[in-house]
Each structure stands twice: as structure tokens, then as C-alpha cells.
């Protein structure tokens, strides 16, 4: 995943990656979903997301 990529989440739908922090197994993604969900910070390793 990279900033600007679209990500599909099973519960929140499609969002856009707005920032990436960390490396290896501790990568965190900030993904902007449509309101009212907003921005969510997710661990890439555990989040139920796929590149859309």
C-alpha cells in the first residue's frame, strides 16, 4: 500500500490511504473513509483490508 491507494474494508467500505507510519510488522495506515466513519488508523498486518 502507498499514500493515495484505495483500500477496501469489510465493514467501512472503500477509503483512501492518507498516511503510512512504521515499518515491517508494525506498519500503521491512516485511511480516510466516507463520513460518518472518517479517518481510521489500522495496523496493516491485522486489518481486514485489501487494495481496491
C-alpha positions in Angstrom: 0.0 0.0 0.0 1.1 3.6 -0.7 -0.4 7.0 0.1 -3.2 7.7 -2.3 -4.1 4.0 -2.8 -7.7 2.9 -2.4 -8.3 0.3 0.3 -11.4 -1.9 0.7 -12.5 -2.7 4.3 -15.2 -5.3 5.0 -17.1 -3.0 7.5 -16.3 0.5 6.4 -16.2 0.2 2.6 -13.7 1.9 0.3 -11.3 4.5 1.7 -8.1 6.3 0.6 -4.7 5.8 2.4 -3.6 9.2 3.7 -0.5 8.3 5.7 1.7 5.3 6.4 3.8 5.1 9.6 6.2 2.4 10.9 7.9 -0.5 9.1 7.8 -4.3 9.0 5.1 -5.8 11.1 4.3 -2.5 12.8 3.1 -0.6 9.7 0.1 1.6 10.6 -2.2 3.0 7.9 -4.4 6.1 8.2 -7.3 5.5 5.9 -9.9 8.2 5.1 -13.4 6.6 4.8 -16.6 8.4 3.8 -18.5 10.2 6.6 -19.5 9.4 9.2 -16.7 6.8 9.5 -13.9 9.4 8.9 -10.2 8.6 9.3 -9.2 5.3 10.9 -5.7 4.2 12.0 -5.2 0.5 11.3 -2.3 -2.0 11.6 -1.7 -3.2 8.1 -0.8 -6.7 9.4 -4.2 -7.3 11.2 -6.7 -5.0 9.4 -9.3 -6.8 7.2 -8.4 -4.6 4.1 -7.5 -5.3 0.5 -6.2 -2.9 -2.1 -9.1 -1.7 -4.2 
